[in-house]
Amino acid sequence: MKRIGLALHYSRLGNLVVKLDEVPPLYVNVYTYTMKKVGVLYDVIGNVKRPYGLVKPITHEEAVVGQPLYVRPQDLERRRKK
């Protein structure tokens, strides 16, 4: 698994805001450390040095806030081939 960043909070529209360490391709699945699927990364906002990602969550769980989020290497390879 590859760490992409830290979940900060939910926005007013219900999206999960993630402070990104590394910018993965869009529309890649995002997971917790226990491989529980959180949602799909659908937008990257902010400036180039400190980007933030918006994740469309599957469920609205407060337990995800403050946890590091990850992507699977298989998902990254699949996104790059397309």
PDB file with SEQRES, HELIX, SHEET and CRYST1 records, atoms N, CA, C and O in Angstrom:
SEQRES   1 A   82  MET LYS ARG ILE GLY LEU ALA LEU HIS TYR SER ARG LEU          
SEQRES   2 A   82  GLY ASN LEU VAL VAL LYS LEU ASP GLU VAL PRO PRO LEU          
SEQRES   3 A   82  TYR VAL ASN VAL TYR THR TYR THR MET LYS LYS VAL GLY          
SEQRES   4 A   82  VAL LEU TYR ASP VAL ILE GLY ASN VAL LYS ARG PRO TYR          
SEQRES   5 A   82  GLY LEU VAL LYS PRO ILE THR HIS GLU GLU ALA VAL VAL          
SEQRES   6 A   82  GLY GLN PRO LEU TYR VAL ARG PRO GLN ASP LEU GLU ARG          
SEQRES   7 A   82  ARG ARG LYS LYS                                              
HELIX    1 AA1 GLU A   62  VAL A   64  5                                   3    
HELIX    2 AA2 PRO A   73  LYS A   81  1                                   9    
SHEET    1 AA1 7 LYS A   2  TYR A  10  0                                        
SHEET    2 AA1 7 LEU A  16  LEU A  20 -1                                        
SHEET    3 AA1 7 PRO A  51  PRO A  57 -1                                        
SHEET    4 AA1 7 LYS A  37  GLY A  46 -1                                        
SHEET    5 AA1 7 ASN A  29  TYR A  31 -1                                        
SHEET    6 AA1 7 PRO A  68  VAL A  71 -1                                        
SHEET    7 AA1 7 LYS A   2  TYR A  10 -1                                        
CRYST1    1.000    1.000    1.000  90.00  90.00  90.00 P 1           1          
ATOM      1  N   MET A   1       0.843  -1.177   0.000  1.00  0.00           N  
ATOM      2  CA  MET A   1       0.000   0.000   0.000  1.00  0.00           C  
ATOM      3  C   MET A   1       0.889   1.241   0.000  1.00  0.00           C  
ATOM      4  O   MET A   1       1.994   1.249   0.542  1.00  0.00           O  
ATOM      5  N   LYS A   2       0.368   2.268  -0.619  1.00  0.00           N  
ATOM      6  CA  LYS A   2       1.123   3.506  -0.724  1.00  0.00           C  
ATOM      7  C   LYS A   2       0.342   4.626  -0.042  1.00  0.00           C  
ATOM      8  O   LYS A   2      -0.812   4.885  -0.385  1.00  0.00           O  
ATOM      9  N   ARG A   3       0.965   5.278   0.909  1.00  0.00           N  
ATOM     10  CA  ARG A   3       0.298   6.350   1.638  1.00  0.00           C  
ATOM     11  C   ARG A   3       0.173   7.584   0.754  1.00  0.00           C  
ATOM     12  O   ARG A   3       1.129   7.997   0.097  1.00  0.00           O  
ATOM     13  N   ILE A   4      -1.032   8.168   0.749  1.00  0.00           N  
ATOM     14  CA  ILE A   4      -1.220   9.387  -0.042  1.00  0.00           C  
ATOM     15  C   ILE A   4      -1.424  10.622   0.819  1.00  0.00           C  
ATOM     16  O   ILE A   4      -1.168  11.737   0.363  1.00  0.00           O  
ATOM     17  N   GLY A   5      -1.883  10.445   2.069  1.00  0.00           N  
ATOM     18  CA  GLY A   5      -2.078  11.610   2.902  1.00  0.00           C  
ATOM     19  C   GLY A   5      -2.879  11.324   4.154  1.00  0.00           C  
ATOM     20  O   GLY A   5      -3.070  10.170   4.539  1.00  0.00           O  
ATOM     21  N   LEU A   6      -3.352  12.407   4.793  1.00  0.00           N  
ATOM     22  CA  LEU A   6      -4.055  12.343   6.057  1.00  0.00           C  
ATOM     23  C   LEU A   6      -5.457  12.930   5.900  1.00  0.00           C  
ATOM     24  O   LEU A   6      -5.624  14.018   5.347  1.00  0.00           O  
ATOM     25  N   ALA A   7      -6.459  12.207   6.387  1.00  0.00           N  
ATOM     26  CA  ALA A   7      -7.844  12.685   6.319  1.00  0.00           C  
ATOM     27  C   ALA A   7      -8.031  13.793   7.348  1.00  0.00           C  
ATOM     28  O   ALA A   7      -7.758  13.590   8.531  1.00  0.00           O  
ATOM     29  N   LEU A   8      -8.494  14.963   6.911  1.00  0.00           N  
ATOM     30  CA  LEU A   8      -8.641  16.109   7.807  1.00  0.00           C  
ATOM     31  C   LEU A   8     -10.051  16.260   8.366  1.00  0.00           C  
ATOM     32  O   LEU A   8     -10.247  16.276   9.581  1.00  0.00           O  
ATOM     33  N   HIS A   9     -11.035  16.372   7.470  1.00  0.00           N  
ATOM     34  CA  HIS A   9     -12.417  16.597   7.909  1.00  0.00           C  
ATOM     35  C   HIS A   9     -13.365  16.390   6.737  1.00  0.00           C  
ATOM     36  O   HIS A   9     -12.940  16.191   5.598  1.00  0.00           O  
ATOM     37  N   TYR A  10     -14.653  16.441   7.039  1.00  0.00           N  
ATOM     38  CA  TYR A  10     -15.680  16.378   5.989  1.00  0.00           C  
ATOM     39  C   TYR A  10     -16.109  17.799   5.649  1.00  0.00           C  
ATOM     40  O   TYR A  10     -16.260  18.638   6.537  1.00  0.00           O  
ATOM     41  N   SER A  11     -16.303  18.063   4.370  1.00  0.00           N  
ATOM     42  CA  SER A  11     -16.756  19.383   3.933  1.00  0.00           C  
ATOM     43  C   SER A  11     -18.268  19.500   4.123  1.00  0.00           C  
ATOM     44  O   SER A  11     -18.932  18.534   4.497  1.00  0.00           O  
ATOM     45  N   ARG A  12     -18.787  20.662   3.866  1.00  0.00           N  
ATOM     46  CA  ARG A  12     -20.241  20.882   3.983  1.00  0.00           C  
ATOM     47  C   ARG A  12     -21.027  20.027   3.005  1.00  0.00           C  
ATOM     48  O   ARG A  12     -22.170  19.655   3.271  1.00  0.00           O  
ATOM     49  N   LEU A  13     -20.415  19.718   1.880  1.00  0.00           N  
ATOM     50  CA  LEU A  13     -21.084  18.899   0.869  1.00  0.00           C  
ATOM     51  C   LEU A  13     -20.926  17.405   1.136  1.00  0.00           C  
ATOM     52  O   LEU A  13     -21.454  16.582   0.388  1.00  0.00           O  
ATOM     53  N   GLY A  14     -20.203  17.051   2.197  1.00  0.00           N  
ATOM     54  CA  GLY A  14     -20.061  15.651   2.564  1.00  0.00           C  
ATOM     55  C   GLY A  14     -18.829  14.967   2.013  1.00  0.00           C  
ATOM     56  O   GLY A  14     -18.671  13.757   2.177  1.00  0.00           O  
ATOM     57  N   ASN A  15     -17.946  15.720   1.357  1.00  0.00           N  
ATOM     58  CA  ASN A  15     -16.713  15.135   0.821  1.00  0.00           C  
ATOM     59  C   ASN A  15     -15.638  15.109   1.901  1.00  0.00           C  
ATOM     60  O   ASN A  15     -15.596  15.981   2.769  1.00  0.00           O  
ATOM     61  N   LEU A  16     -14.784  14.120   1.840  1.00  0.00           N  
ATOM     62  CA  LEU A  16     -13.683  13.996   2.783  1.00  0.00           C  
ATOM     63  C   LEU A  16     -12.488  14.774   2.247  1.00  0.00           C  
ATOM     64  O   LEU A  16     -12.039  14.532   1.127  1.00  0.00           O  
ATOM     65  N   VAL A  17     -11.970  15.711   3.046  1.00  0.00           N  
ATOM     66  CA  VAL A  17     -10.819  16.522   2.646  1.00  0.00           C  
ATOM     67  C   VAL A  17      -9.562  15.841   3.165  1.00  0.00           C  
ATOM     68  O   VAL A  17      -9.455  15.517   4.348  1.00  0.00           O  
ATOM     69  N   VAL A  18      -8.611  15.629   2.257  1.00  0.00           N  
ATOM     70  CA  VAL A  18      -7.375  14.909   2.581  1.00  0.00           C  
ATOM     71  C   VAL A  18      -6.180  15.796   2.256  1.00  0.00           C  
ATOM     72  O   VAL A  18      -6.080  16.327   1.150  1.00  0.00           O  
ATOM     73  N   LYS A  19      -5.266  15.959   3.225  1.00  0.00           N  
ATOM     74  CA  LYS A  19      -4.018  16.670   2.944  1.00  0.00           C  
ATOM     75  C   LYS A  19      -3.084  15.669   2.292  1.00  0.00           C  
ATOM     76  O   LYS A  19      -2.679  14.689   2.918  1.00  0.00           O  
ATOM     77  N   LEU A  20      -2.742  15.912   1.039  1.00  0.00           N  
ATOM     78  CA  LEU A  20      -1.981  14.941   0.242  1.00  0.00           C  
ATOM     79  C   LEU A  20      -0.481  15.099   0.442  1.00  0.00           C  
ATOM     80  O   LEU A  20       0.053  16.207   0.405  1.00  0.00           O  
ATOM     81  N   ASP A  21       0.189  13.965   0.654  1.00  0.00           N  
ATOM     82  CA  ASP A  21       1.650  13.917   0.647  1.00  0.00           C  
ATOM     83  C   ASP A  21       2.132  13.710  -0.779  1.00  0.00           C  
ATOM     84  O   ASP A  21       3.159  14.248  -1.193  1.00  0.00           O  
ATOM     85  N   GLU A  22       1.382  12.932  -1.507  1.00  0.00           N  
ATOM     86  CA  GLU A  22       1.697  12.596  -2.894  1.00  0.00           C  
ATOM     87  C   GLU A  22       0.389  12.589  -3.676  1.00  0.00           C  
ATOM     88  O   GLU A  22      -0.624  12.090  -3.187  1.00  0.00           O  
ATOM     89  N   VAL A  23       0.404  13.137  -4.878  1.00  0.00           N  
ATOM     90  CA  VAL A  23      -0.814  13.236  -5.677  1.00  0.00           C  
ATOM     91  C   VAL A  23      -0.958  12.001  -6.558  1.00  0.00           C  
ATOM     92  O   VAL A  23      -0.187  11.823  -7.501  1.00  0.00           O  
ATOM     93  N   PRO A  24      -1.937  11.144  -6.262  1.00  0.00           N  
ATOM     94  CA  PRO A  24      -2.180   9.981  -7.116  1.00  0.00           C  
ATOM     95  C   PRO A  24      -3.058  10.376  -8.299  1.00  0.00           C  
ATOM     96  O   PRO A  24      -3.563  11.499  -8.331  1.00  0.00           O  
ATOM     97  N   PRO A  25      -3.253   9.493  -9.265  1.00  0.00           N  
ATOM     98  CA  PRO A  25      -4.174   9.804 -10.360  1.00  0.00           C  
ATOM     99  C   PRO A  25      -5.605   9.939  -9.841  1.00  0.00           C  
ATOM    100  O   PRO A  25      -5.964   9.358  -8.817  1.00  0.00           O  
ATOM    101  N   LEU A  26      -6.399  10.698 -10.553  1.00  0.00           N  
ATOM    102  CA  LEU A  26      -7.801  10.880 -10.159  1.00  0.00           C  
ATOM    103  C   LEU A  26      -8.587   9.591 -10.349  1.00  0.00           C  
ATOM    104  O   LEU A  26      -8.209   8.725 -11.139  1.00  0.00           O  
ATOM    105  N   TYR A  27      -9.661   9.483  -9.627  1.00  0.00           N  
ATOM    106  CA  TYR A  27     -10.603   8.361  -9.678  1.00  0.00           C  
ATOM    107  C   TYR A  27      -9.978   7.033  -9.254  1.00  0.00           C  
ATOM    108  O   TYR A  27     -10.346   5.972  -9.758  1.00  0.00           O  
ATOM    109  N   VAL A  28      -9.035   7.107  -8.328  1.00  0.00           N  
ATOM    110  CA  VAL A  28      -8.436   5.911  -7.761  1.00  0.00           C  
ATOM    111  C   VAL A  28      -9.100   5.652  -6.399  1.00  0.00           C  
ATOM    112  O   VAL A  28      -9.450   6.593  -5.687  1.00  0.00           O  
ATOM    113  N   ASN A  29      -9.270   4.383  -6.047  1.00  0.00           N  
ATOM    114  CA  ASN A  29      -9.891   4.025  -4.771  1.00  0.00           C  
ATOM    115  C   ASN A  29      -8.953   4.338  -3.621  1.00  0.00           C  
ATOM    116  O   ASN A  29      -7.740   4.151  -3.723  1.00  0.00           O  
ATOM    117  N   VAL A  30      -9.533   4.822  -2.511  1.00  0.00           N  
ATOM    118  CA  VAL A  30      -8.771   5.211  -1.330  1.00  0.00           C  
ATOM    119  C   VAL A  30      -9.179   4.298  -0.177  1.00  0.00           C  
ATOM    120  O   VAL A  30     -10.360   4.007   0.011  1.00  0.00           O  
ATOM    121  N   TYR A  31      -8.171   3.845   0.601  1.00  0.00           N  
ATOM    122  CA  TYR A  31      -8.396   2.882   1.673  1.00  0.00           C  
ATOM    123  C   TYR A  31      -7.772   3.360   2.982  1.00  0.00           C  
ATOM    124  O   TYR A  31      -6.899   4.228   2.985  1.00  0.00           O  
ATOM    125  N   THR A  32      -8.240   2.773   4.113  1.00  0.00           N  
ATOM    126  CA  THR A  32      -7.574   2.949   5.395  1.00  0.00           C  
ATOM    127  C   THR A  32      -6.465   1.900   5.490  1.00  0.00           C  
ATOM    128  O   THR A  32      -6.277   1.101   4.572  1.00  0.00           O  
ATOM    129  N   TYR A  33      -5.735   1.909   6.605  1.00  0.00           N  
ATOM    130  CA  TYR A  33      -4.648   0.945   6.775  1.00  0.00           C  
ATOM    131  C   TYR A  33      -5.160  -0.489   6.840  1.00  0.00           C  
ATOM    132  O   TYR A  33      -4.447  -1.419   6.462  1.00  0.00           O  
ATOM    133  N   THR A  34      -6.387  -0.676   7.313  1.00  0.00           N  
ATOM    134  CA  THR A  34      -6.979  -2.011   7.415  1.00  0.00           C  
ATOM    135  C   THR A  34      -7.649  -2.443   6.120  1.00  0.00           C  
ATOM    136  O   THR A  34      -8.415  -3.407   6.111  1.00  0.00           O  
ATOM    137  N   MET A  35      -7.370  -1.744   5.029  1.00  0.00           N  
ATOM    138  CA  MET A  35      -7.908  -2.033   3.692  1.00  0.00           C  
ATOM    139  C   MET A  35      -9.425  -1.870   3.617  1.00  0.00           C  
ATOM    140  O   MET A  35     -10.078  -2.534   2.812  1.00  0.00           O  
ATOM    141  N   LYS A  36      -9.980  -1.009   4.434  1.00  0.00           N  
ATOM    142  CA  LYS A  36     -11.402  -0.682   4.339  1.00  0.00           C  
ATOM    143  C   LYS A  36     -11.527   0.459   3.328  1.00  0.00           C  
ATOM    144  O   LYS A  36     -10.887   1.500   3.481  1.00  0.00           O  
ATOM    145  N   LYS A  37     -12.345   0.263   2.303  1.00  0.00           N  
ATOM    146  CA  LYS A  37     -12.488   1.273   1.255  1.00  0.00           C  
ATOM    147  C   LYS A  37     -13.230   2.486   1.807  1.00  0.00           C  
ATOM    148  O   LYS A  37     -14.324   2.368   2.359  1.00  0.00           O  
ATOM    149  N   VAL A  38     -12.612   3.651   1.647  1.00  0.00           N  
ATOM    150  CA  VAL A  38     -13.193   4.906   2.118  1.00  0.00           C  
ATOM    151  C   VAL A  38     -14.009   5.552   1.017  1.00  0.00           C  
ATOM    152  O   VAL A  38     -15.121   6.019   1.264  1.00  0.00           O  
ATOM    153  N   GLY A  39     -13.475   5.584  -0.193  1.00  0.00           N  
ATOM    154  CA  GLY A  39     -14.159   6.223  -1.304  1.00  0.00           C  
ATOM    155  C   GLY A  39     -13.234   6.353  -2.501  1.00  0.00           C  
ATOM    156  O   GLY A  39     -12.285   5.585  -2.664  1.00  0.00           O  
ATOM    157  N   VAL A  40     -13.534   7.352  -3.341  1.00  0.00           N  
ATOM    158  CA  VAL A  40     -12.788   7.576  -4.581  1.00  0.00           C  
ATOM    159  C   VAL A  40     -12.294   9.014  -4.609  1.00  0.00           C  
ATOM    160  O   VAL A  40     -13.065   9.944  -4.372  1.00  0.00           O  
ATOM    161  N   LEU A  41     -11.002   9.199  -4.900  1.00  0.00           N  
ATOM    162  CA  LEU A  41     -10.427  10.531  -5.057  1.00  0.00           C  
ATOM    163  C   LEU A  41     -10.942  11.116  -6.366  1.00  0.00           C  
ATOM    164  O   LEU A  41     -10.714  10.551  -7.436  1.00  0.00           O  
ATOM    165  N   TYR A  42     -11.640  12.254  -6.281  1.00  0.00           N  
ATOM    166  CA  TYR A  42     -12.198  12.797  -7.520  1.00  0.00           C  
ATOM    167  C   TYR A  42     -11.736  14.203  -7.848  1.00  0.00           C  
ATOM    168  O   TYR A  42     -12.032  14.700  -8.934  1.00  0.00           O  
ATOM    169  N   ASP A  43     -11.008  14.872  -6.931  1.00  0.00           N  
ATOM    170  CA  ASP A  43     -10.527  16.215  -7.248  1.00  0.00           C  
ATOM    171  C   ASP A  43      -9.306  16.533  -6.399  1.00  0.00           C  
ATOM    172  O   ASP A  43      -9.180  16.060  -5.269  1.00  0.00           O  
ATOM    173  N   VAL A  44      -8.405  17.341  -6.957  1.00  0.00           N  
ATOM    174  CA  VAL A  44      -7.237  17.840  -6.235  1.00  0.00           C  
ATOM    175  C   VAL A  44      -7.328  19.355  -6.252  1.00  0.00           C  
ATOM    176  O   VAL A  44      -7.476  19.966  -7.310  1.00  0.00           O  
ATOM    177  N   ILE A  45      -7.238  19.960  -5.064  1.00  0.00           N  
ATOM    178  CA  ILE A  45      -7.374  21.412  -4.947  1.00  0.00           C  
ATOM    179  C   ILE A  45      -6.169  21.965  -4.201  1.00  0.00           C  
ATOM    180  O   ILE A  45      -5.377  21.208  -3.639  1.00  0.00           O  
ATOM    181  N   GLY A  46      -6.035  23.281  -4.198  1.00  0.00           N  
ATOM    182  CA  GLY A  46      -4.941  23.939  -3.494  1.00  0.00           C  
ATOM    183  C   GLY A  46      -3.780  24.228  -4.420  1.00  0.00           C  
ATOM    184  O   GLY A  46      -3.866  24.057  -5.636  1.00  0.00           O  
ATOM    185  N   ASN A  47      -2.686  24.673  -3.810  1.00  0.00           N  
ATOM    186  CA  ASN A  47      -1.531  24.993  -4.643  1.00  0.00           C  
ATOM    187  C   ASN A  47      -0.649  23.766  -4.845  1.00  0.00           C  
ATOM    188  O   ASN A  47      -0.918  22.701  -4.290  1.00  0.00           O  
ATOM    189  N   VAL A  48       0.392  23.919  -5.631  1.00  0.00           N  
ATOM    190  CA  VAL A  48       1.227  22.789  -6.015  1.00  0.00           C  
ATOM    191  C   VAL A  48       2.043  22.270  -4.836  1.00  0.00           C  
ATOM    192  O   VAL A  48       2.264  21.064  -4.724  1.00  0.00           O  
ATOM    193  N   LYS A  49       2.491  23.155  -3.961  1.00  0.00           N  
ATOM    194  CA  LYS A  49       3.335  22.736  -2.846  1.00  0.00           C  
ATOM    195  C   LYS A  49       2.545  22.054  -1.730  1.00  0.00           C  
ATOM    196  O   LYS A  49       3.078  21.172  -1.057  1.00  0.00           O  
ATOM    197  N   ARG A  50       1.300  22.438  -1.522  1.00  0.00           N  
ATOM    198  CA  ARG A  50       0.468  21.847  -0.468  1.00  0.00           C  
ATOM    199  C   ARG A  50      -0.907  21.475  -1.016  1.00  0.00           C  
ATOM    200  O   ARG A  50      -1.886  22.173  -0.754  1.00  0.00           O  
ATOM    201  N   PRO A  51      -0.988  20.383  -1.771  1.00  0.00           N  
ATOM    202  CA  PRO A  51      -2.280  20.009  -2.370  1.00  0.00           C  
ATOM    203  C   PRO A  51      -3.202  19.303  -1.375  1.00  0.00           C  
ATOM    204  O   PRO A  51      -2.756  18.677  -0.413  1.00  0.00           O  
ATOM    205  N   TYR A  52      -4.481  19.426  -1.640  1.00  0.00           N  
ATOM    206  CA  TYR A  52      -5.517  18.733  -0.886  1.00  0.00           C  
ATOM    207  C   TYR A  52      -6.344  17.930  -1.881  1.00  0.00           C  
ATOM    208  O   TYR A  52      -6.506  18.323  -3.037  1.00  0.00           O  
ATOM    209  N   GLY A  53      -6.856  16.817  -1.419  1.00  0.00           N  
ATOM    210  CA  GLY A  53      -7.692  15.991  -2.268  1.00  0.00           C  
ATOM    211  C   GLY A  53      -9.097  15.910  -1.708  1.00  0.00           C  
ATOM    212  O   GLY A  53      -9.297  15.971  -0.495  1.00  0.00           O  
ATOM    213  N   LEU A  54     -10.068  15.771  -2.595  1.00  0.00           N  
ATOM    214  CA  LEU A  54     -11.457  15.560  -2.195  1.00  0.00           C  
ATOM    215  C   LEU A  54     -11.835  14.133  -2.541  1.00  0.00           C  
ATOM    216  O   LEU A  54     -11.726  13.705  -3.690  1.00  0.00           O  
ATOM    217  N   VAL A  55     -12.279  13.406  -1.531  1.00  0.00           N  
ATOM    218  CA  VAL A  55     -12.665  12.014  -1.693  1.00  0.00           C  
ATOM    219  C   VAL A  55     -14.176  11.915  -1.560  1.00  0.00           C  
ATOM    220  O   VAL A  55     -14.749  12.382  -0.575  1.00  0.00           O  
ATOM    221  N   LYS A  56     -14.815  11.311  -2.541  1.00  0.00           N  
ATOM    222  CA  LYS A  56     -16.250  11.040  -2.482  1.00  0.00           C  
ATOM    223  C   LYS A  56     -16.416   9.787  -1.630  1.00  0.00           C  
ATOM    224  O   LYS A  56     -16.117   8.687  -2.096  1.00  0.00           O  
ATOM    225  N   PRO A  57     -16.893   9.930  -0.374  1.00  0.00           N  
ATOM    226  CA  PRO A  57     -16.923   8.778   0.536  1.00  0.00           C  
ATOM    227  C   PRO A  57     -18.071   7.819   0.239  1.00  0.00           C  
ATOM    228  O   PRO A  57     -19.103   8.203  -0.310  1.00  0.00           O  
ATOM    229  N   ILE A  58     -17.859   6.554   0.620  1.00  0.00           N  
ATOM    230  CA  ILE A  58     -18.914   5.547   0.516  1.00  0.00           C  
ATOM    231  C   ILE A  58     -19.898   5.748   1.661  1.00  0.00           C  
ATOM    232  O   ILE A  58     -21.111   5.766   1.457  1.00  0.00           O  
ATOM    233  N   THR A  59     -19.360   5.899   2.869  1.00  0.00           N  
ATOM    234  CA  THR A  59     -20.176   6.193   4.045  1.00  0.00           C  
ATOM    235  C   THR A  59     -19.526   7.342   4.803  1.00  0.00           C  
ATOM    236  O   THR A  59     -18.325   7.581   4.686  1.00  0.00           O  
ATOM    237  N   HIS A  60     -20.333   8.043   5.574  1.00  0.00           N  
ATOM    238  CA  HIS A  60     -19.856   9.188   6.345  1.00  0.00           C  
ATOM    239  C   HIS A  60     -19.462   8.699   7.738  1.00  0.00           C  
ATOM    240  O   HIS A  60     -20.297   8.667   8.642  1.00  0.00           O  
ATOM    241  N   GLU A  61     -18.197   8.320   7.916  1.00  0.00           N  
ATOM    242  CA  GLU A  61     -17.711   7.811   9.193  1.00  0.00           C  
ATOM    243  C   GLU A  61     -16.706   8.783   9.783  1.00  0.00           C  
ATOM    244  O   GLU A  61     -15.711   9.120   9.141  1.00  0.00           O  
ATOM    245  N   GLU A  62     -16.960   9.233  11.001  1.00  0.00           N  
ATOM    246  CA  GLU A  62     -16.049  10.154  11.678  1.00  0.00           C  
ATOM    247  C   GLU A  62     -14.765   9.456  12.108  1.00  0.00           C  
ATOM    248  O   GLU A  62     -13.764  10.125  12.365  1.00  0.00           O  
ATOM    249  N   ALA A  63     -14.769   8.123  12.193  1.00  0.00           N  
ATOM    250  CA  ALA A  63     -13.581   7.381  12.614  1.00  0.00           C  
ATOM    251  C   ALA A  63     -12.444   7.515  11.608  1.00  0.00           C  
ATOM    252  O   ALA A  63     -11.287   7.284  11.960  1.00  0.00           O  
ATOM    253  N   VAL A  64     -12.745   7.879  10.376  1.00  0.00           N  
ATOM    254  CA  VAL A  64     -11.728   8.015   9.329  1.00  0.00           C  
ATOM    255  C   VAL A  64     -10.926   9.299   9.512  1.00  0.00           C  
ATOM    256  O   VAL A  64      -9.762   9.363   9.118  1.00  0.00           O  
ATOM    257  N   VAL A  65     -11.536  10.315  10.102  1.00  0.00           N  
ATOM    258  CA  VAL A  65     -10.881  11.615  10.267  1.00  0.00           C  
ATOM    259  C   VAL A  65      -9.662  11.457  11.172  1.00  0.00           C  
ATOM    260  O   VAL A  65      -9.752  10.890  12.261  1.00  0.00           O  
ATOM    261  N   GLY A  66      -8.535  11.961  10.712  1.00  0.00           N  
ATOM    262  CA  GLY A  66      -7.291  11.874  11.464  1.00  0.00           C  
ATOM    263  C   GLY A  66      -6.441  10.673  11.114  1.00  0.00           C  
ATOM    264  O   GLY A  66      -5.316  10.556  11.599  1.00  0.00           O  
ATOM    265  N   GLN A  67      -6.947   9.780  10.286  1.00  0.00           N  
ATOM    266  CA  GLN A  67      -6.203   8.585   9.902  1.00  0.00           C  
ATOM    267  C   GLN A  67      -5.468   8.805   8.584  1.00  0.00           C  
ATOM    268  O   GLN A  67      -5.931   9.563   7.732  1.00  0.00           O  
ATOM    269  N   PRO A  68      -4.322   8.141   8.415  1.00  0.00           N  
ATOM    270  CA  PRO A  68      -3.671   8.174   7.104  1.00  0.00           C  
ATOM    271  C   PRO A  68      -4.453   7.342   6.103  1.00  0.00           C  
ATOM    272  O   PRO A  68      -5.056   6.329   6.459  1.00  0.00           O  
ATOM    273  N   LEU A  69      -4.440   7.773   4.852  1.00  0.00           N  
ATOM    274  CA  LEU A  69      -5.149   7.071   3.789  1.00  0.00           C  
ATOM    275  C   LEU A  69      -4.156   6.548   2.764  1.00  0.00           C  
ATOM    276  O   LEU A  69      -3.077   7.110   2.575  1.00  0.00           O  
ATOM    277  N   TYR A  70      -4.543   5.460   2.106  1.00  0.00           N  
ATOM    278  CA  TYR A  70      -3.645   4.738   1.211  1.00  0.00           C  
ATOM    279  C   TYR A  70      -4.341   4.390  -0.100  1.00  0.00           C  
ATOM    280  O   TYR A  70      -5.568   4.401  -0.200  1.00  0.00           O  
ATOM    281  N   VAL A  71      -3.516   4.079  -1.109  1.00  0.00           N  
ATOM    282  CA  VAL A  71      -4.001   3.508  -2.366  1.00  0.00           C  
ATOM    283  C   VAL A  71      -3.235   2.213  -2.599  1.00  0.00           C  
ATOM    284  O   VAL A  71      -2.111   2.051  -2.125  1.00  0.00           O  
ATOM    285  N   ARG A  72      -3.850   1.302  -3.328  1.00  0.00           N  
ATOM    286  CA  ARG A  72      -3.190   0.038  -3.649  1.00  0.00           C  
ATOM    287  C   ARG A  72      -2.328   0.231  -4.894  1.00  0.00           C  
ATOM    288  O   ARG A  72      -2.731   0.937  -5.818  1.00  0.00           O  
ATOM    289  N   PRO A  73      -1.148  -0.387  -4.932  1.00  0.00           N  
ATOM    290  CA  PRO A  73      -0.296  -0.278  -6.132  1.00  0.00           C  
ATOM    291  C   PRO A  73      -0.975  -0.832  -7.381  1.00  0.00           C  
ATOM    292  O   PRO A  73      -0.732  -0.336  -8.481  1.00  0.00           O  
ATOM    293  N   GLN A  74      -1.833  -1.866  -7.229  1.00  0.00           N  
ATOM    294  CA  GLN A  74      -2.539  -2.424  -8.383  1.00  0.00           C  
ATOM    295  C   GLN A  74      -3.468  -1.377  -8.996  1.00  0.00           C  
ATOM    296  O   GLN A  74      -3.589  -1.292 -10.218  1.00  0.00           O  
ATOM    297  N   ASP A  75      -4.120  -0.585  -8.152  1.00  0.00           N  
ATOM    298  CA  ASP A  75      -5.010   0.465  -8.653  1.00  0.00           C  
ATOM    299  C   ASP A  75      -4.227   1.542  -9.389  1.00  0.00           C  
ATOM    300  O   ASP A  75      -4.693   2.076 -10.396  1.00  0.00           O  
ATOM    301  N   LEU A  76      -3.032   1.862  -8.884  1.00  0.00           N  
ATOM    302  CA  LEU A  76      -2.206   2.879  -9.546  1.00  0.00           C  
ATOM    303  C   LEU A  76      -1.773   2.415 -10.928  1.00  0.00           C  
ATOM    304  O   LEU A  76      -1.825   3.182 -11.890  1.00  0.00           O  
ATOM    305  N   GLU A  77      -1.347   1.167 -11.029  1.00  0.00           N  
ATOM    306  CA  GLU A  77      -0.933   0.629 -12.326  1.00  0.00           C  
ATOM    307  C   GLU A  77      -2.093   0.579 -13.308  1.00  0.00           C  
ATOM    308  O   GLU A  77      -1.932   0.875 -14.492  1.00  0.00           O  
ATOM    309  N   ARG A  78      -3.257   0.204 -12.808  1.00  0.00           N  
ATOM    310  CA  ARG A  78      -4.441   0.123 -13.656  1.00  0.00           C  
ATOM    311  C   ARG A  78      -4.819   1.503 -14.185  1.00  0.00           C  
ATOM    312  O   ARG A  78      -5.222   1.629 -15.342  1.00  0.00           O  
ATOM    313  N   ARG A  79      -4.695   2.543 -13.354  1.00  0.00           N  
ATOM    314  CA  ARG A  79      -5.028   3.906 -13.778  1.00  0.00           C  
ATOM    315  C   ARG A  79      -4.023   4.431 -14.782  1.00  0.00           C  
ATOM    316  O   ARG A  79      -4.396   5.162 -15.699  1.00  0.00           O  
ATOM    317  N   ARG A  80      -2.752   4.076 -14.630  1.00  0.00           N  
ATOM    318  CA  ARG A  80      -1.711   4.591 -15.537  1.00  0.00           C  
ATOM    319  C   ARG A  80      -1.789   3.973 -16.918  1.00  0.00           C  
ATOM    320  O   ARG A  80      -1.434   4.616 -17.905  1.00  0.00           O  
ATOM    321  N   LYS A  81      -2.255   2.719 -17.003  1.00  0.00           N  
ATOM    322  CA  LYS A  81      -2.337   2.048 -18.296  1.00  0.00           C  
ATOM    323  C   LYS A  81      -3.416   2.630 -19.182  1.00  0.00           C  
ATOM    324  O   LYS A  81      -3.305   2.556 -20.406  1.00  0.00           O  
ATOM    325  N   LYS A  82      -4.458   3.207 -18.605  1.00  0.00           N  
ATOM    326  CA  LYS A  82      -5.575   3.729 -19.399  1.00  0.00           C  
ATOM    327  C   LYS A  82      -5.249   5.021 -20.066  1.00  0.00           C  
ATOM    328  O   LYS A  82      -6.090   5.583 -20.769  1.00  0.00           O  
TER     329      LYS A  82                                                      
END                                                                             
